[in-house]
Amino acid sequence: MTYSTEILLTQADCDIVIADTNEEIEREQFNITALQRSATLRTGDATEDAEAITALTDQITPLETRIAGMTTGSEARTKAELQLRALRRDREALQDAQLKQGARAAFRRLRALDSAQRQLAGLQDCLAQVTARRAALPA
């Protein structure tokens, strides 16, 4: 983007804009660092949730088969059915969490990170143009 640096008439004007822009750059760099950390954590959480759901399903499937072969009303079957219900509840809780936060939340954070990186590039471009303008002005 081309900035209207011609409206800066003195080196002092440029110095003020450069200082302001440097502050904005520092804030944006901090924001990027925070977003990168958040995106990494959320992506890791989403992956861990998916792996946990798979692990629970891997426990549920053989348990269902085992229960089907047990005598109805037996103590062993009752214990196995209680275990099955608990596993299903855990899996459903993870699936609910994924729906609320999972991949969509990770994507939103990555999108915010991209936006912040573009903002930083624009600020750095602005800084370069104002610095060039300052060099072209008489002292």
TORDREN-272831 format. One record per residue (C-alpha): residue in three letters; x negated, z negated, y negated. Coordinates in pm, 1 decimal. Layout:
 res       px       pz       py
 Ala        X        Z        Y
...
***
This chain:
 res       px       pz       py
 Met      0.0      0.0      0.0
 Thr   -117.3     75.1   -348.9
 Tyr    -86.7   -217.1   -586.4
 Ser    -43.4   -175.4   -962.6
 Thr   -380.3   -321.3  -1045.4
 Glu   -388.6   -129.7  -1373.8
 Ile   -167.7   -399.2  -1525.8
 Leu   -457.1   -642.2  -1484.6
 Leu   -641.4   -595.6  -1813.6
 Thr   -923.3   -849.5  -1790.4
 Gln  -1156.0   -992.1  -1531.2
 Ala   -991.0  -1330.5  -1595.1
 Asp   -652.9  -1180.5  -1494.8
 Cys   -813.7  -1048.4  -1178.4
 Asp   -977.9  -1384.7  -1105.8
 Ile   -639.4  -1558.8  -1116.6
 Val   -480.6  -1299.0   -886.9
 Ile   -779.4  -1316.2   -652.0
 Ala   -754.9  -1696.1   -632.8
 Asp   -378.7  -1679.5   -567.5
 Thr   -424.9  -1410.0   -304.9
 Asn   -700.5  -1608.0   -132.6
 Glu   -466.2  -1909.0   -112.6
 Glu   -195.1  -1688.7     37.8
 Ile   -446.6  -1547.5    286.1
 Glu   -544.7  -1899.5    393.5
 Arg   -178.8  -1995.8    441.4
 Glu   -109.3  -1680.2    639.8
 Gln   -416.9  -1733.3    858.5
 Phe   -297.5  -2086.6    933.1
 Asn     50.4  -1950.4   1009.4
 Ile    -98.4  -1691.7   1245.5
 Thr   -298.0  -1958.3   1428.1
 Ala     15.7  -2171.3   1469.8
 Leu    221.5  -1872.8   1586.6
 Gln    -45.8  -1766.9   1835.6
 Arg    -51.3  -2115.7   1981.4
 Ser    327.2  -2131.0   1995.5
 Ala    356.8  -1784.4   2152.0
 Thr     94.6  -1870.9   2412.2
 Leu    267.6  -2197.4   2499.6
 Arg    614.8  -2039.3   2520.3
 Thr    488.7  -1747.1   2729.7
 Gly    317.9  -1995.4   2960.8
 Asp    633.8  -2206.6   2978.4
 Ala    847.4  -1902.9   3062.4
 Thr    603.4  -1804.4   3338.2
 Glu    595.7  -2160.1   3473.9
 Asp    977.0  -2176.2   3470.2
 Ala   1001.4  -1848.2   3663.0
 Glu    748.2  -1971.8   3916.6
 Ala    935.3  -2301.8   3955.5
 Ile   1264.1  -2116.0   4009.7
 Thr   1099.5  -1904.8   4278.9
 Ala    953.4  -2215.2   4443.6
 Leu   1294.0  -2383.6   4445.3
 Thr   1457.9  -2073.9   4591.3
 Asp   1187.9  -2070.3   4858.2
 Gln   1294.0  -2425.6   4951.0
 Ile   1668.5  -2360.6   4925.2
 Thr   1689.0  -2053.6   5149.1
 Pro   1545.8  -2207.8   5469.4
 Leu   1734.7  -2532.2   5403.8
 Glu   2063.6  -2340.2   5389.7
 Thr   1980.1  -2177.0   5722.6
 Arg   1888.6  -2511.0   5878.1
 Ile   2210.6  -2674.3   5754.6
 Ala   2419.8  -2394.3   5902.3
 Gly   2284.4  -2482.4   6245.4
 Met   2345.5  -2856.7   6214.3
 Thr   2644.1  -3047.0   6344.9
 Thr   2911.8  -3095.3   6081.7
 Gly   2937.8  -3457.9   5969.8
 Ser   2603.0  -3562.7   6117.7
 Glu   2380.9  -3793.0   5917.7
 Ala   2097.1  -3537.3   5921.0
 Arg   2328.3  -3265.9   5789.3
 Thr   2460.4  -3494.3   5513.4
 Lys   2104.6  -3576.7   5402.1
 Ala   2008.8  -3209.3   5410.9
 Glu   2319.0  -3113.5   5208.4
 Leu   2234.2  -3375.5   4945.0
 Gln   1879.9  -3240.7   4927.5
 Leu   2017.8  -2886.7   4895.6
 Arg   2248.4  -2987.1   4609.5
 Ala   1958.2  -3151.7   4426.0
 Leu   1741.2  -2842.6   4467.9
 Arg   2021.6  -2617.7   4343.9
 Arg   2078.1  -2843.7   4040.3
 Asp   1707.8  -2830.3   3955.0
 Arg   1706.5  -2452.7   3987.3
 Glu   2019.1  -2416.9   3772.4
 Ala   1869.0  -2643.9   3505.4
 Leu   1558.9  -2423.8   3489.6
 Gln   1770.3  -2109.4   3478.8
 Asp   1975.3  -2256.7   3193.6
 Ala   1655.6  -2342.4   3006.8
 Gln   1532.4  -1988.0   3052.5
 Leu   1854.7  -1848.9   2915.1
 Lys   1826.3  -2070.8   2608.5
 Gln   1455.7  -2041.0   2543.1
 Gly   1271.0  -1833.5   2799.1
 Ala   1151.5  -1482.3   2740.1
 Arg   1365.7  -1428.4   2430.3
 Ala   1203.2  -1721.2   2252.0
 Ala    858.1  -1600.5   2352.3
 Phe    947.2  -1253.2   2224.0
 Arg   1069.7  -1396.1   1891.0
 Arg    743.0  -1582.6   1847.9
 Leu    542.6  -1269.8   1925.5
 Arg    754.0  -1075.8   1675.1
 Ala    689.3  -1343.0   1410.6
 Leu    318.8  -1326.1   1491.8
 Asp    318.1   -948.9   1443.6
 Ser    493.2   -989.4   1108.7
 Ala    241.9  -1252.9    995.2
 Gln    -50.2  -1031.6   1098.3
 Arg     94.5   -742.9    897.8
 Gln    141.9   -974.3    599.4
 Leu   -220.9  -1083.1    627.1
 Ala   -339.1   -721.5    636.5
 Gly   -135.2   -650.9    322.3
 Leu   -283.7   -952.2    144.1
 Gln   -635.8   -848.9    240.4
 Asp   -565.9   -496.9    112.2
 Cys   -432.9   -641.7   -213.2
 Leu   -743.4   -859.1   -247.1
 Ala   -969.6   -556.4   -199.0
 Gln   -782.6   -354.9   -462.4
 Val   -785.6   -636.6   -718.1
 Thr  -1154.6   -700.8   -650.3
 Ala  -1224.6   -330.5   -708.4
 Arg  -1020.5   -342.6  -1031.7
 Arg  -1214.8   -648.1  -1148.5
 Ala  -1546.3   -468.1  -1087.8
 Ala  -1424.9   -173.9  -1296.2
 Leu  -1332.3   -390.8  -1599.1
 Pro  -1580.1   -484.3  -1872.2
 Ala  -1711.1   -839.9  -1861.8
***
